[in-house]
């Protein structure tokens, strides 16, 4: 996996990331840090990527388990260290899984499998952060 990050410069703190799969996005800093708030902060992209990784796993596992899943929303909250490096110290994942006749035990199992076996991003972040989760099921 490859990625190129280029400073837009010479003013501000905007960066364009170009991924190996051919996608691009802008990251920027807060105005108090010299940025112009033109995109998410780099650490926000780390948190969002972790959420995407976990949600992807959960939907895939539920589909393979024969569950009739029609939606999955993942709400993440986090805390970071107060001193540099400001690593994540706590991450909470709240899954809202929508579908018809979803089995709670299967949803719980999918979330646990993502956390313990499949999600590379949460496995890395678990080295510095306590990661917790809960879920709710919404019936169609």
N, C-alpha and C positions, 0 to 999 in steps of 0.2 A: 504494500500500500504506500502510495506516494502523495505528497501534498506540497504545494509551493505557496508561501505567504510573502506578499510584497507590500512594503510600505508605500502608501499613495503619495505621501510627502509633497513638497517640503514643509508645508504647514500642517499642523494637526497630528493626530495619532490614529489615522485610519489605515487599515490593512485589508488587502483582498487575498482571500485564500482560494486557491484553485486546486481541486481534488484530482486524484488520478482517474476518477470515473468521469471527469469532464464537467464538473459543477463548480460554481464559484459563489462566494458570499463575502460580504463586507463585515469586518469587525472594527469597532471603534472604542475609544475611551470616553470617560465622563469629561465634561467641560473642565472640572477642577483638576483633571489630570492631563489637560492639553488636548483632549479630544473634542469632537463636535457632535457626539451622540448620533452618528449616522448608521450605527449597527449595534448588534449585541456586543457585550464585553467578551473577551476571550474565555474567561472562566464560565460565563453563561453558556457558551457553546459547548464547553465540556459537560456541564450539567444537562443541557438539552440532548447532547449525543448519548449520554448515559440513559436518559429517559427513552430515547428512540430505540436504543439497543434492547432495553428491558421490555418495552411494549411490543416490539417486533417479536421477541422470543415468546411472549405470552400468547399473542394472537396465533403464531405458528403452532405452538404446542396445543392450544385449544382446538384449532382446526384439525390437526393430526389426531386428536383424541375424539373426533367426531362431534364436538360441541358446536352448536349453532350460534356462534359469536357474530354479532353485527356491529360492535363498536368497542373501542378500548381507549380510554383517556387516562393519562398518567399525570398526576399533579405532584410535582417535586418541591420540597422545601429543604433548605440547607443552611448550615452554619459553617463559617470558615474561621481559621486561626486568626487571632488578632495581630500577630507579628509575622513578618516575612520568613519563609515563604507562606503565604496565606492559603494553605491547603484546606480542602474540605475536611471538617471534623465530624459533622453529622449530616446525613441525608435521609430524608423520609420520603418514601414513595407511596402515594395513595392511588391505587388503581380503581377506576370505575369501568367495569366490564358490562357490556350490554349484550343481550341475546335472548334466545328462547330456550327455556328448560335447561339453563346452565346449572351444572352440579357444583356446589360450593367446594367440595373436596377436590374436584378437578381444577378449578380456578386457583385454589390455594397451592396445589401441586405444581401448576404451570409457573406461578410466581416464584416458588421456591427453586424449581429447576433453573429458571432464568438466573436467579441470584447465586446459586451454588455451582452451576455447571456451564451455562452457556454465555452469559453476558460478560464479554471481555472488559467492557468499560467499568461495570460495577465491581468486577474482580480487582481491577487496578485501584479504584478509589477506596475499596475496603481496606487497603493497606494503611490508610490514614484516617478514614471516616467510619463511624458506626453507621451502618445502613439498616434502616428498619422499613417495614412495609405494612400496609393493611389494604383492604379492598372492600368494595361494595359491588353488588350485582344488581343491575337494573333489567327488569324483564320487558321484553318487547310485547 
